Amino acid sequence: MKVRCVWEHNGDDSILYADNFVGAFTRGASKDLALRKMSGEIRSYFRWKGDLVPGPLEPEIIQEKRSELTVADADSDVLFDTEREELSQTEYAALKALALKSAHDFLTLYQAIPDKNKSCLPVRETFYGQVPRTAFEMYEHTKNVNDYYFDEIGVSADNEGTILECRERGFAALESQPDFLKNTVYLGSYDEEWSLRKVLRRFIWHDRIHAKAMYRMAVKTFGSDVVPNVFLFDI
């Protein structure tokens, strides 16, 4: 099976996104390192969805984005060529269900951590400030992109309640708009292009980044017998 990869990079630092597995991604200090991780990411992604893992996987790069952003810290602004296409109702429903499953699983992981404010991780700074260290900080950071992502496509949303509740309300507000399935491309903050397809992908991608970080932190801090690996990462 072909894994259609979009390669975003700043020099050697690379993020690869799986265009045909929405939200799946790898990172690496080079394109080759990110490519070598992709088959494992797709296998864990299939297990997370509850699907059978397919046969041999063959990553191929179909789009390249040279970036001035700090790609090493997962700063990203790429819009896939395929994210300009309209959605059918069936496709939207499937992607929305996956974005809500992602929020549900993230909340499940967070709630299982015994001390939300304890972490063994050292302090680290990136382009956006201090990296979240505790489960609470990771959860709040991940939840609080909700209004930002929806606002970039002209939908009024908020960050109140749980990550699942505010995401559900955002989709309800989106669906109240006529022709939302036309997938209009908007020029948003910092001249970044956004579409509904991109928002759906970014929710799942962003959840996966921080679920992986939260799970790794929690295993180091509390032990693997305490924390459920609800995203089924190979770590």
C-alpha positions, 0 to 999 in steps of 0.5 A, a space after each residue: 500500500 502506498 503512503 502518500 507523504 507531504 514533506 514539510 521541512 526547514 533545512 534538514 528538519 522534517 515533518 512527514 504527513 500521511 496524506 491518505 491517513 489523516 493526522 498520521 505523521 512522523 518527524 526526523 532530523 532528516 527526510 530519510 529518518 522521517 521516512 523510516 518511521 512512517 511504516 510504524 506510524 501507519 501500523 499504530 494508526 490502524 490499530 488506534 482506529 481498530 482496523 486491520 493493519 495492511 500489508 507492506 507499506 511504501 511511503 512516497 513523497 507527493 508534495 514538498 513545502 520548504 518552510 521558514 518555521 521551526 519545523 523541529 518543534 512541530 511548527 507547521 503551516 502547510 496546506 496539502 494540495 488535496 486539502 483544497 478539494 470539496 468534501 462529500 457528506 460521507 467523507 466529512 462524517 467519517 473524518 469528524 468521527 475520527 477527530 471526535 474519537 481523537 478528542 475522546 481518547 486524549 481525554 481518557 489518557 489525561 483522566 487516567 494520569 494519577 497526578 495531573 501536575 507532576 512530571 519528571 521532565 526538565 524545563 525546555 523552551 521552544 519558539 512558542 515558549 516553555 514546552 508543556 511538562 505536566 499532564 495538565 499543561 499538555 491537556 490545556 495546550 491541546 484543548 485550547 487550540 479549539 477556538 483558534 482552528 475553527 476561527 481560521 475557517 470563519 467558525 465561532 468556537 470556544 474552549 470551555 468544558 472538556 476537549 471533547 465537549 468544545 470540539 463537538 460544539 465547534 462542529 455543530 457551529 460549523 454545520 450550521 453554516 451553509 455550504 460548509 462542505 465546499 471546503 473554502 480556503 481561507 487566508 488566516 493568521 500569519 498569512 497561513 492558508 486554512 480549509 475544513 480539511 486542514 482543520 480536521 487533519 490538524 486536530 488529529 495531528 495535534 492530538 497525536 503529538 501531545 498524546 505521545 508526549 503525555 504518554 511518554 511523560 506519564 510512563 517515565 513518571 508513574 510507570 507503564 502499568 498505570 497509564 493506558 496507551 489508548 493511541 497504541 503508539 509503538 514507544 
